[in-house]
Amino acid sequence: ARTAWTRLGAAPGARPRPGLEGLFRDADGYGEGMLSVEHISHTLRRTGSLVSETTVEEALRAYLMKSGQEHKLKDDKSRTGSYKKVRLDMEGYVGFIRMIHEYHDREHAEHFQRIVQQFHLTD
């Protein structure tokens, strides 16, 4: 069975695949070549990938720092959710999806470790 992440083609270090590029083009209904993080989040939900808002925000911050685009993220703490207005092109979309994948996997691994500790599960 293919997971939502496989369908998105977001394997770490993988080159963008036509499926991911196609998903970007489908989501970019007006042909602007840019998508907001809010729109990307909706696209992820439509593909069955449920990612928390915290994970999305942390992944965006990490992606923008890594790609030298931190200027896109305003540090205006008075505007809750301002990160959702950040817009990304196809390349940014691919990098951001990869970063979400990394953060989402880390979140699941941490959750699994908490369960192992809580129920004293060992090999």
Secondary structure by P-SEA (a helix, b strand, c coil): cccccccccccccccccaaaaaaaaaacccccccccaaaaaaaaaaacccccaaaaaaaaaaaaaaaccccccccccccccccccccccaaaaaaaaaaaaaaaaaaaaaaaaaaaaaacccc
